[in-house]
Amino acid sequence: MFSFASVLIFLAAAFLFSAIKVLNEYERGVTFTLGRYTGLKGPGLIIVIPIIQSITRVDLRTVVMDVPPQDVISRDNVSVKVNAVIYFRVIEPDKAILQVAQYYEATSQLAQTTLRSVLGQHELDDMLMSRDQLNKDIQTILDKQTDPWGIKVSTVEIKHVDLDETMIRAMARQAEAERTRRAKIIHAEGEMQASEKLLEAASMLAKEPQALQLRYLQTLVDVAGEKNSTIIFPLPMDLITPLMKKLAKE
């Protein structure tokens, strides 16, 4: 049978075992004494009086939270599914325990509602092309609302904006129509520039008839270079008029 001394030693060992706690460098302990908050402890070796005191561990590392896909109706009445990822960490462990129950779940629900609220105020084009600004807006709102909980939201990233097949086909048709419009505009601008240059060239040739004759002869040389067996070309009157006048004087 165990002696009384053995029982005392066993109880003392059990007391010490339950009283000694070790907190990692990234952990803090929120301590309660008889139900009242009495401060933070850690990291390292700490002593907690059994029955009288209790401790709640809080992880101070950055938490990566996935926001599940949310149904969002944009300002231009387009229904999309959007998901995101949030990076946050606890900077005040006492507030995270005292001010909110289950701070992780509370932050997750707040992130979902904020994501729907912010994106619902923007059009689809903004969701697709202005993600950086939307990420910043959501992060600012979340950080402000979680500040009383001792939580710092550092980054928000929208991951995917999923559209239904009908909207994807409509956007493809819109993109094709836009490319066609741009091609027609570029072609029209090219035609206008070419016509302006031709008008300038015609004006210069009209001022100098000899230049027109030289251009005509150059064109004949270019045609002859095509190695055609027979070339029939008109002879402009302006080219032979000086010769005819000379013959008439003789």
Order of alpha helices (4+ residues) and beta strands (2+ residues): alpha-beta-beta-beta-beta-beta-beta-beta-alpha-alpha-alpha-alpha-beta-alpha-alpha-alpha
